[in-house]
Amino acid sequence: MLSPAEPDAMGARGRAAFETKYNWKAMEPRLLDSYRDLLDTTSSPDRDRL
């Protein structure tokens, strides 16, 4: 069973992770890089078929 302080500590750690790692400013470059990788047709194996 968790101590009364443990849920608060877990919440604080989750909030800190959200504010530093999982916010738009941090995730935007990763998302844009993913889109660039998906749209990069220069390395597509099916490109020669077109």
mmCIF file of the N, C-alpha and C atoms, coordinates in Angstrom:
data_MODEL
# 
_entry.id   MODEL 
# 
loop_
_atom_site.group_PDB 
_atom_site.id 
_atom_site.type_symbol 
_atom_site.label_atom_id 
_atom_site.label_alt_id 
_atom_site.label_comp_id 
_atom_site.label_asym_id 
_atom_site.label_entity_id 
_atom_site.label_seq_id 
_atom_site.pdbx_PDB_ins_code 
_atom_site.Cartn_x 
_atom_site.Cartn_y 
_atom_site.Cartn_z 
_atom_site.occupancy 
_atom_site.B_iso_or_equiv 
_atom_site.pdbx_formal_charge 
_atom_site.auth_seq_id 
_atom_site.auth_comp_id 
_atom_site.auth_asym_id 
_atom_site.auth_atom_id 
_atom_site.pdbx_PDB_model_num 
ATOM 1   N N  . MET A 1 1  ? 0.845  -1.179 0.000   1.00 0.00 ? 1  MET A N  1 
ATOM 2   C CA . MET A 1 1  ? 0.000  0.000  0.000   1.00 0.00 ? 1  MET A CA 1 
ATOM 3   C C  . MET A 1 1  ? 0.892  1.244  0.000   1.00 0.00 ? 1  MET A C  1 
ATOM 4   N N  . LEU A 1 2  ? 0.461  2.254  -0.702  1.00 0.00 ? 2  LEU A N  1 
ATOM 5   C CA . LEU A 1 2  ? 1.223  3.489  -0.797  1.00 0.00 ? 2  LEU A CA 1 
ATOM 6   C C  . LEU A 1 2  ? 1.047  4.329  0.457   1.00 0.00 ? 2  LEU A C  1 
ATOM 7   N N  . SER A 1 3  ? 2.107  4.994  0.800   1.00 0.00 ? 3  SER A N  1 
ATOM 8   C CA . SER A 1 3  ? 2.001  5.946  1.901   1.00 0.00 ? 3  SER A CA 1 
ATOM 9   C C  . SER A 1 3  ? 1.211  7.152  1.405   1.00 0.00 ? 3  SER A C  1 
ATOM 10  N N  . PRO A 1 4  ? 0.672  7.952  2.307   1.00 0.00 ? 4  PRO A N  1 
ATOM 11  C CA . PRO A 1 4  ? -0.107 9.123  1.876   1.00 0.00 ? 4  PRO A CA 1 
ATOM 12  C C  . PRO A 1 4  ? 0.699  10.109 1.025   1.00 0.00 ? 4  PRO A C  1 
ATOM 13  N N  . ALA A 1 5  ? 1.997  10.164 1.202   1.00 0.00 ? 5  ALA A N  1 
ATOM 14  C CA . ALA A 1 5  ? 2.811  11.117 0.448   1.00 0.00 ? 5  ALA A CA 1 
ATOM 15  C C  . ALA A 1 5  ? 3.170  10.584 -0.948  1.00 0.00 ? 5  ALA A C  1 
ATOM 16  N N  . GLU A 1 6  ? 3.121  9.281  -1.136  1.00 0.00 ? 6  GLU A N  1 
ATOM 17  C CA . GLU A 1 6  ? 3.558  8.693  -2.407  1.00 0.00 ? 6  GLU A CA 1 
ATOM 18  C C  . GLU A 1 6  ? 2.712  9.136  -3.609  1.00 0.00 ? 6  GLU A C  1 
ATOM 19  N N  . PRO A 1 7  ? 1.395  9.158  -3.530  1.00 0.00 ? 7  PRO A N  1 
ATOM 20  C CA . PRO A 1 7  ? 0.633  9.646  -4.698  1.00 0.00 ? 7  PRO A CA 1 
ATOM 21  C C  . PRO A 1 7  ? 0.990  11.085 -5.077  1.00 0.00 ? 7  PRO A C  1 
ATOM 22  N N  . ASP A 1 8  ? 1.214  11.920 -4.112  1.00 0.00 ? 8  ASP A N  1 
ATOM 23  C CA . ASP A 1 8  ? 1.616  13.304 -4.406  1.00 0.00 ? 8  ASP A CA 1 
ATOM 24  C C  . ASP A 1 8  ? 2.969  13.349 -5.090  1.00 0.00 ? 8  ASP A C  1 
ATOM 25  N N  . ALA A 1 9  ? 3.910  12.529 -4.627  1.00 0.00 ? 9  ALA A N  1 
ATOM 26  C CA . ALA A 1 9  ? 5.239  12.483 -5.236  1.00 0.00 ? 9  ALA A CA 1 
ATOM 27  C C  . ALA A 1 9  ? 5.152  11.948 -6.668  1.00 0.00 ? 9  ALA A C  1 
ATOM 28  N N  . MET A 1 10 ? 4.333  10.922 -6.876  1.00 0.00 ? 10 MET A N  1 
ATOM 29  C CA . MET A 1 10 ? 4.158  10.373 -8.217  1.00 0.00 ? 10 MET A CA 1 
ATOM 30  C C  . MET A 1 10 ? 3.541  11.418 -9.143  1.00 0.00 ? 10 MET A C  1 
ATOM 31  N N  . GLY A 1 11 ? 2.564  12.138 -8.642  1.00 0.00 ? 11 GLY A N  1 
ATOM 32  C CA . GLY A 1 11 ? 1.943  13.188 -9.438  1.00 0.00 ? 11 GLY A CA 1 
ATOM 33  C C  . GLY A 1 11 ? 2.928  14.287 -9.800  1.00 0.00 ? 11 GLY A C  1 
ATOM 34  N N  . ALA A 1 12 ? 3.772  14.653 -8.854  1.00 0.00 ? 12 ALA A N  1 
ATOM 35  C CA . ALA A 1 12 ? 4.774  15.691 -9.113  1.00 0.00 ? 12 ALA A CA 1 
ATOM 36  C C  . ALA A 1 12 ? 5.776  15.229 -10.160 1.00 0.00 ? 12 ALA A C  1 
ATOM 37  N N  . ARG A 1 13 ? 6.187  13.966 -10.087 1.00 0.00 ? 13 ARG A N  1 
ATOM 38  C CA . ARG A 1 13 ? 7.117  13.440 -11.091 1.00 0.00 ? 13 ARG A CA 1 
ATOM 39  C C  . ARG A 1 13 ? 6.455  13.383 -12.474 1.00 0.00 ? 13 ARG A C  1 
ATOM 40  N N  . GLY A 1 14 ? 5.201  12.981 -12.514 1.00 0.00 ? 14 GLY A N  1 
ATOM 41  C CA . GLY A 1 14 ? 4.487  12.948 -13.781 1.00 0.00 ? 14 GLY A CA 1 
ATOM 42  C C  . GLY A 1 14 ? 4.325  14.335 -14.377 1.00 0.00 ? 14 GLY A C  1 
ATOM 43  N N  . ARG A 1 15 ? 3.999  15.291 -13.546 1.00 0.00 ? 15 ARG A N  1 
ATOM 44  C CA . ARG A 1 15 ? 3.849  16.668 -14.023 1.00 0.00 ? 15 ARG A CA 1 
ATOM 45  C C  . ARG A 1 15 ? 5.179  17.204 -14.543 1.00 0.00 ? 15 ARG A C  1 
ATOM 46  N N  . ALA A 1 16 ? 6.279  16.925 -13.821 1.00 0.00 ? 16 ALA A N  1 
ATOM 47  C CA . ALA A 1 16 ? 7.601  17.379 -14.262 1.00 0.00 ? 16 ALA A CA 1 
ATOM 48  C C  . ALA A 1 16 ? 7.977  16.752 -15.601 1.00 0.00 ? 16 ALA A C  1 
ATOM 49  N N  . ALA A 1 17 ? 7.676  15.477 -15.763 1.00 0.00 ? 17 ALA A N  1 
ATOM 50  C CA . ALA A 1 17 ? 7.970  14.807 -17.041 1.00 0.00 ? 17 ALA A CA 1 
ATOM 51  C C  . ALA A 1 17 ? 7.158  15.434 -18.167 1.00 0.00 ? 17 ALA A C  1 
ATOM 52  N N  . PHE A 1 18 ? 5.895  15.703 -17.914 1.00 0.00 ? 18 PHE A N  1 
ATOM 53  C CA . PHE A 1 18 ? 5.049  16.337 -18.927 1.00 0.00 ? 18 PHE A CA 1 
ATOM 54  C C  . PHE A 1 18 ? 5.594  17.710 -19.305 1.00 0.00 ? 18 PHE A C  1 
ATOM 55  N N  . GLU A 1 19 ? 5.992  18.478 -18.323 1.00 0.00 ? 19 GLU A N  1 
ATOM 56  C CA . GLU A 1 19 ? 6.453  19.841 -18.597 1.00 0.00 ? 19 GLU A CA 1 
ATOM 57  C C  . GLU A 1 19 ? 7.797  19.874 -19.316 1.00 0.00 ? 19 GLU A C  1 
ATOM 58  N N  . THR A 1 20 ? 8.627  18.856 -19.135 1.00 0.00 ? 20 THR A N  1 
ATOM 59  C CA . THR A 1 20 ? 9.954  18.873 -19.749 1.00 0.00 ? 20 THR A CA 1 
ATOM 60  C C  . THR A 1 20 ? 10.081 17.999 -20.989 1.00 0.00 ? 20 THR A C  1 
ATOM 61  N N  . LYS A 1 21 ? 9.387  16.874 -21.029 1.00 0.00 ? 21 LYS A N  1 
ATOM 62  C CA . LYS A 1 21 ? 9.574  15.912 -22.123 1.00 0.00 ? 21 LYS A CA 1 
ATOM 63  C C  . LYS A 1 21 ? 8.403  15.794 -23.074 1.00 0.00 ? 21 LYS A C  1 
ATOM 64  N N  . TYR A 1 22 ? 7.210  15.944 -22.586 1.00 0.00 ? 22 TYR A N  1 
ATOM 65  C CA . TYR A 1 22 ? 6.034  15.610 -23.376 1.00 0.00 ? 22 TYR A CA 1 
ATOM 66  C C  . TYR A 1 22 ? 5.159  16.825 -23.661 1.00 0.00 ? 22 TYR A C  1 
ATOM 67  N N  . ASN A 1 23 ? 5.780  17.940 -23.909 1.00 0.00 ? 23 ASN A N  1 
ATOM 68  C CA . ASN A 1 23 ? 5.039  19.139 -24.264 1.00 0.00 ? 23 ASN A CA 1 
ATOM 69  C C  . ASN A 1 23 ? 5.249  19.424 -25.745 1.00 0.00 ? 23 ASN A C  1 
ATOM 70  N N  . TRP A 1 24 ? 4.494  20.348 -26.290 1.00 0.00 ? 24 TRP A N  1 
ATOM 71  C CA . TRP A 1 24 ? 4.559  20.619 -27.723 1.00 0.00 ? 24 TRP A CA 1 
ATOM 72  C C  . TRP A 1 24 ? 5.944  21.092 -28.138 1.00 0.00 ? 24 TRP A C  1 
ATOM 73  N N  . LYS A 1 25 ? 6.556  21.945 -27.339 1.00 0.00 ? 25 LYS A N  1 
ATOM 74  C CA . LYS A 1 25 ? 7.871  22.480 -27.703 1.00 0.00 ? 25 LYS A CA 1 
ATOM 75  C C  . LYS A 1 25 ? 8.907  21.362 -27.824 1.00 0.00 ? 25 LYS A C  1 
ATOM 76  N N  . ALA A 1 26 ? 8.812  20.370 -26.986 1.00 0.00 ? 26 ALA A N  1 
ATOM 77  C CA . ALA A 1 26 ? 9.755  19.255 -27.035 1.00 0.00 ? 26 ALA A CA 1 
ATOM 78  C C  . ALA A 1 26 ? 9.388  18.236 -28.111 1.00 0.00 ? 26 ALA A C  1 
ATOM 79  N N  . MET A 1 27 ? 8.098  18.030 -28.339 1.00 0.00 ? 27 MET A N  1 
ATOM 80  C CA . MET A 1 27 ? 7.655  16.984 -29.259 1.00 0.00 ? 27 MET A CA 1 
ATOM 81  C C  . MET A 1 27 ? 7.566  17.455 -30.709 1.00 0.00 ? 27 MET A C  1 
ATOM 82  N N  . GLU A 1 28 ? 7.401  18.739 -30.941 1.00 0.00 ? 28 GLU A N  1 
ATOM 83  C CA . GLU A 1 28 ? 7.246  19.240 -32.307 1.00 0.00 ? 28 GLU A CA 1 
ATOM 84  C C  . GLU A 1 28 ? 8.399  18.846 -33.224 1.00 0.00 ? 28 GLU A C  1 
ATOM 85  N N  . PRO A 1 29 ? 9.663  19.040 -32.823 1.00 0.00 ? 29 PRO A N  1 
ATOM 86  C CA . PRO A 1 29 ? 10.752 18.644 -33.732 1.00 0.00 ? 29 PRO A CA 1 
ATOM 87  C C  . PRO A 1 29 ? 10.739 17.148 -34.050 1.00 0.00 ? 29 PRO A C  1 
ATOM 88  N N  . ARG A 1 30 ? 10.410 16.323 -33.075 1.00 0.00 ? 30 ARG A N  1 
ATOM 89  C CA . ARG A 1 30 ? 10.365 14.882 -33.318 1.00 0.00 ? 30 ARG A CA 1 
ATOM 90  C C  . ARG A 1 30 ? 9.246  14.525 -34.289 1.00 0.00 ? 30 ARG A C  1 
ATOM 91  N N  . LEU A 1 31 ? 8.108  15.170 -34.124 1.00 0.00 ? 31 LEU A N  1 
ATOM 92  C CA . LEU A 1 31 ? 6.990  14.913 -35.022 1.00 0.00 ? 31 LEU A CA 1 
ATOM 93  C C  . LEU A 1 31 ? 7.310  15.360 -36.441 1.00 0.00 ? 31 LEU A C  1 
ATOM 94  N N  . LEU A 1 32 ? 7.883  16.535 -36.584 1.00 0.00 ? 32 LEU A N  1 
ATOM 95  C CA . LEU A 1 32 ? 8.234  17.026 -37.910 1.00 0.00 ? 32 LEU A CA 1 
ATOM 96  C C  . LEU A 1 32 ? 9.289  16.144 -38.573 1.00 0.00 ? 32 LEU A C  1 
ATOM 97  N N  . ASP A 1 33 ? 10.254 15.677 -37.806 1.00 0.00 ? 33 ASP A N  1 
ATOM 98  C CA . ASP A 1 33 ? 11.254 14.750 -38.353 1.00 0.00 ? 33 ASP A CA 1 
ATOM 99  C C  . ASP A 1 33 ? 10.600 13.454 -38.828 1.00 0.00 ? 33 ASP A C  1 
ATOM 100 N N  . SER A 1 34 ? 9.632  12.978 -38.069 1.00 0.00 ? 34 SER A N  1 
ATOM 101 C CA . SER A 1 34 ? 8.924  11.759 -38.477 1.00 0.00 ? 34 SER A CA 1 
ATOM 102 C C  . SER A 1 34 ? 8.185  11.978 -39.788 1.00 0.00 ? 34 SER A C  1 
ATOM 103 N N  . TYR A 1 35 ? 7.511  13.117 -39.907 1.00 0.00 ? 35 TYR A N  1 
ATOM 104 C CA . TYR A 1 35 ? 6.814  13.424 -41.162 1.00 0.00 ? 35 TYR A CA 1 
ATOM 105 C C  . TYR A 1 35 ? 7.803  13.542 -42.319 1.00 0.00 ? 35 TYR A C  1 
ATOM 106 N N  . ARG A 1 36 ? 8.931  14.175 -42.083 1.00 0.00 ? 36 ARG A N  1 
ATOM 107 C CA . ARG A 1 36 ? 9.943  14.294 -43.151 1.00 0.00 ? 36 ARG A CA 1 
ATOM 108 C C  . ARG A 1 36 ? 10.423 12.914 -43.585 1.00 0.00 ? 36 ARG A C  1 
ATOM 109 N N  . ASP A 1 37 ? 10.662 12.037 -42.621 1.00 0.00 ? 37 ASP A N  1 
ATOM 110 C CA . ASP A 1 37 ? 11.097 10.677 -42.956 1.00 0.00 ? 37 ASP A CA 1 
ATOM 111 C C  . ASP A 1 37 ? 10.032 9.944  -43.769 1.00 0.00 ? 37 ASP A C  1 
ATOM 112 N N  . LEU A 1 38 ? 8.771  10.107 -43.406 1.00 0.00 ? 38 LEU A N  1 
ATOM 113 C CA . LEU A 1 38 ? 7.693  9.442  -44.138 1.00 0.00 ? 38 LEU A CA 1 
ATOM 114 C C  . LEU A 1 38 ? 7.534  9.994  -45.549 1.00 0.00 ? 38 LEU A C  1 
ATOM 115 N N  . LEU A 1 39 ? 7.779  11.275 -45.714 1.00 0.00 ? 39 LEU A N  1 
ATOM 116 C CA . LEU A 1 39 ? 7.587  11.910 -47.015 1.00 0.00 ? 39 LEU A CA 1 
ATOM 117 C C  . LEU A 1 39 ? 8.828  11.872 -47.901 1.00 0.00 ? 39 LEU A C  1 
ATOM 118 N N  . ASP A 1 40 ? 9.931  11.402 -47.379 1.00 0.00 ? 40 ASP A N  1 
ATOM 119 C CA . ASP A 1 40 ? 11.169 11.338 -48.145 1.00 0.00 ? 40 ASP A CA 1 
ATOM 120 C C  . ASP A 1 40 ? 11.055 10.222 -49.175 1.00 0.00 ? 40 ASP A C  1 
ATOM 121 N N  . THR A 1 41 ? 10.858 10.595 -50.418 1.00 0.00 ? 41 THR A N  1 
ATOM 122 C CA . THR A 1 41 ? 10.675 9.585  -51.471 1.00 0.00 ? 41 THR A CA 1 
ATOM 123 C C  . THR A 1 41 ? 11.988 9.224  -52.158 1.00 0.00 ? 41 THR A C  1 
ATOM 124 N N  . THR A 1 42 ? 13.070 9.928  -51.821 1.00 0.00 ? 42 THR A N  1 
ATOM 125 C CA . THR A 1 42 ? 14.341 9.634  -52.486 1.00 0.00 ? 42 THR A CA 1 
ATOM 126 C C  . THR A 1 42 ? 14.880 8.261  -52.117 1.00 0.00 ? 42 THR A C  1 
ATOM 127 N N  . SER A 1 43 ? 14.504 7.737  -50.967 1.00 0.00 ? 43 SER A N  1 
ATOM 128 C CA . SER A 1 43 ? 15.021 6.437  -50.557 1.00 0.00 ? 43 SER A CA 1 
ATOM 129 C C  . SER A 1 43 ? 13.952 5.352  -50.631 1.00 0.00 ? 43 SER A C  1 
ATOM 130 N N  . SER A 1 44 ? 12.839 5.641  -51.280 1.00 0.00 ? 44 SER A N  1 
ATOM 131 C CA . SER A 1 44 ? 11.750 4.685  -51.358 1.00 0.00 ? 44 SER A CA 1 
ATOM 132 C C  . SER A 1 44 ? 12.109 3.539  -52.307 1.00 0.00 ? 44 SER A C  1 
ATOM 133 N N  . PRO A 1 45 ? 11.944 2.286  -51.884 1.00 0.00 ? 45 PRO A N  1 
ATOM 134 C CA . PRO A 1 45 ? 12.260 1.158  -52.761 1.00 0.00 ? 45 PRO A CA 1 
ATOM 135 C C  . PRO A 1 45 ? 11.301 1.063  -53.941 1.00 0.00 ? 45 PRO A C  1 
ATOM 136 N N  . ASP A 1 46 ? 10.094 1.631  -53.845 1.00 0.00 ? 46 ASP A N  1 
ATOM 137 C CA . ASP A 1 46 ? 9.117  1.564  -54.921 1.00 0.00 ? 46 ASP A CA 1 
ATOM 138 C C  . ASP A 1 46 ? 9.266  2.712  -55.916 1.00 0.00 ? 46 ASP A C  1 
ATOM 139 N N  . ARG A 1 47 ? 10.177 3.617  -55.683 1.00 0.00 ? 47 ARG A N  1 
ATOM 140 C CA . ARG A 1 47 ? 10.311 4.778  -56.545 1.00 0.00 ? 47 ARG A CA 1 
ATOM 141 C C  . ARG A 1 47 ? 10.657 4.398  -57.982 1.00 0.00 ? 47 ARG A C  1 
ATOM 142 N N  . ASP A 1 48 ? 11.478 3.386  -58.164 1.00 0.00 ? 48 ASP A N  1 
ATOM 143 C CA . ASP A 1 48 ? 11.891 2.979  -59.514 1.00 0.00 ? 48 ASP A CA 1 
ATOM 144 C C  . ASP A 1 48 ? 10.740 2.389  -60.313 1.00 0.00 ? 48 ASP A C  1 
ATOM 145 N N  . ARG A 1 49 ? 9.707  1.913  -59.655 1.00 0.00 ? 49 ARG A N  1 
ATOM 146 C CA . ARG A 1 49 ? 8.550  1.333  -60.345 1.00 0.00 ? 49 ARG A CA 1 
ATOM 147 C C  . ARG A 1 49 ? 7.659  2.400  -60.979 1.00 0.00 ? 49 ARG A C  1 
ATOM 148 N N  . LEU A 1 50 ? 7.729  3.612  -60.498 1.00 0.00 ? 50 LEU A N  1 
ATOM 149 C CA . LEU A 1 50 ? 6.814  4.660  -60.981 1.00 0.00 ? 50 LEU A CA 1 
ATOM 150 C C  . LEU A 1 50 ? 7.194  5.199  -62.310 1.00 0.00 ? 50 LEU A C  1 
# 
